[in-house]
Amino acid sequence: MSLRGVCLAAGARILLSDVDLSVRAGEFVAVVGPNGVGKSTLLRSIAGFARPLAGTIEIDGSDSGALSAHERAQRISLLGSDGEVPAGLSLREVAVTGRFARRPWWDWTRSDEDLRIAGAALERVDLGTAGERDFASLSSGERQRAWIALALAQEASTLLLDEPTSHLDARYALDILGLLRSLARGSTSVVAVLHDLNEAAAFADRVALLGEGRVLAYERPERALDPELLGRAYGVTFVRVAIEGEPRVFARAINPPRRQEGTLSDWQRARHDR
Amino acid sequence: MALAALAALLVGVFVGGSPLGPKSVAWSLTHPHAGGDAGTIVWLLRVPRVAIAAVVGGALATAGFLLQGMLRNPLVDPFLTGVSAGAAAAIAIGVALGLGAAFLPAVGFVAGLGTALLVALLARRGSGIDAERLILAGVSLSALFSAFVALALTRLSHNGSDEILAWLAGSLAGRGWSELLATLPYVAAGLVAALLAVPSLNALRLGPSVARAVGVELARTQWQLLAAATFLTAAAVALSGIVGFVGLIVPHLARRIVGSDARYALPASVLLGVTFVALADAASRALIPPQEIPLGVLLAFVGVPSFLYLYLRPSGAARLWGT
């Protein structure tokens, strides 16, 4: 997958320009950057859902915007950040929807293989026994994992995930990142938007740091997650420490507002008096 | 469900305004070329009428199912796109201009299609169709066309306004083989387009953005669903006038019985629609013979309370869209 000279806009506002990124087969790339910088738009453009103002985006040697939705879904699975909550659908139904592009669009049939792959995808996100449950009855973390299962069931060679760890607890966040890490091999590549810089540092092969309307760095995590670059991207100060030899970065609050003594009791007193 | 539909069709053939014993009806049914008074009544009046009831019921239920699935809104009915209002306005104008009764169904059909196309063009966004814009445009244009009908009703003589009112109330009185055959190609085309859209409808249950991500050609599917629903609705309106509530309630009933998977819910909607309208038409002929209660009126009397029951009983609203 490669992007050359790509320029992206949201409405009339230019988000990113001169984006040059190439993702090798078997690579896990994390995209990080501040809110509104264009991370989701970048993923949607790679998936062919948003047209770049300029530049080319190629997937397996063909222009992603020129592919039909059907062809695209065979090569790319996109986990968006705007999943709705469908009612009256079992988890199995949600996961098996990922198989849509595996047959002609008018074909009603579902093969045993489709059901098996959907079931296996649910197992990989630890929802293997929940196949009959109603999607709407799930917690937000379980829903997130169900969406990931749907993306896995597509069996595309490029996985694009927008904040795959949102709503996940510490254990499942690590599980899912480990799963993505293990998927990114052979001909499969994974691109994930992550908000937690240390998740990116621990799991990604390369990190694309977006800021100031462009790609500030696209390198191995220990190079890309540089406090100076991060400071420019986010506008706050970062410190970098080594934990068991692994570099980690943290945003540092300068002069954080102190909790005011007695605030709570004043408030309680006022309430009591009334 | 298929058996229920079949039973409803038979009930429709055996029930009617003219006194005809079940035995002679059965004999005529099994001997189609025997002729005689009974044969004439059965084969030229009752059978085509029941067939039309079945087509109207199946078409409206299918159209409702398609639009509810496309717009992901359980309150959508097939008349939302302005088909019925456009047809009614055109028929009112046709009556005012003294057009012969034989032309009215065709005029209504064409005007219904035209109105739906106008609504769709207004609702266009990019290459696809925006659900909210479609609803807004449909409701607005329907209001405009209803005003034309009201104007015609107040201006016309009694004969003319009676003719329009008969359309608005929905009725199968006086329809026969020729009307049915004229609309059948459009119904068949709509049904085929609907059946082809079933896998996409299933994916659309997860919302348009997920559907697109798994490979649904969103814009093409939207136009396909809208066109299918419009042809089915326009054909039904040309055959029966405005028969309300079938397209709204039947898909709900179907989903409640067989679940939201369109592979089951769409056929179930068709069969339930056939059953519903065939029975209602039989009742409209049988309740106070020799007069007929307008089909649309009867369906509203039965349909509205059952819809309210579905919607307003405890836990009803929560489950309405789902199972």
Boltz contact constraints between the chains, C-beta under 6 A:
constraints:
  - contact:
      token1: [A, 69]
      token2: [B, 212]
      max_distance: 6.0
  - contact:
      token1: [A, 69]
      token2: [B, 215]
      max_distance: 6.0
  - contact:
      token1: [A, 69]
      token2: [B, 217]
      max_distance: 6.0
  - contact:
      token1: [A, 70]
      token2: [B, 215]
      max_distance: 6.0
  - contact:
      token1: [A, 73]
      token2: [B, 214]
      max_distance: 6.0
  - contact:
      token1: [A, 73]
      token2: [B, 215]
      max_distance: 6.0
  - contact:
      token1: [A, 78]
      token2: [B, 213]
      max_distance: 6.0
  - contact:
      token1: [A, 80]
      token2: [B, 209]
      max_distance: 6.0
  - contact:
      token1: [A, 82]
      token2: [B, 209]
      max_distance: 6.0
  - contact:
      token1: [A, 84]
      token2: [B, 207]
      max_distance: 6.0
  - contact:
      token1: [A, 86]
      token2: [B, 205]
      max_distance: 6.0
  - contact:
      token1: [A, 86]
      token2: [B, 206]
      max_distance: 6.0
  - contact:
      token1: [A, 87]
      token2: [B, 321]
      max_distance: 6.0
  - contact:
      token1: [A, 87]
      token2: [B, 322]
      max_distance: 6.0
  - contact:
      token1: [A, 88]
      token2: [B, 260]
      max_distance: 6.0
  - contact:
      token1: [A, 88]
      token2: [B, 322]
      max_distance: 6.0
  - contact:
      token1: [A, 88]
      token2: [B, 323]
      max_distance: 6.0
  - contact:
      token1: [A, 89]
      token2: [B, 205]
      max_distance: 6.0
  - contact:
      token1: [A, 97]
      token2: [B, 203]
      max_distance: 6.0
  - contact:
      token1: [A, 97]
      token2: [B, 206]
      max_distance: 6.0
  - contact:
      token1: [A, 97]
      token2: [B, 214]
      max_distance: 6.0
  - contact:
      token1: [A, 98]
      token2: [B, 214]
      max_distance: 6.0
  - contact:
      token1: [A, 100]
      token2: [B, 203]
      max_distance: 6.0
  - contact:
      token1: [A, 100]
      token2: [B, 214]
      max_distance: 6.0
  - contact:
      token1: [A, 100]
      token2: [B, 215]
      max_distance: 6.0
  - contact:
      token1: [A, 101]
      token2: [B, 215]
      max_distance: 6.0
  - contact:
      token1: [A, 106]
      token2: [B, 196]
      max_distance: 6.0
  - contact:
      token1: [A, 108]
      token2: [B, 198]
      max_distance: 6.0
  - contact:
      token1: [A, 108]
      token2: [B, 263]
      max_distance: 6.0
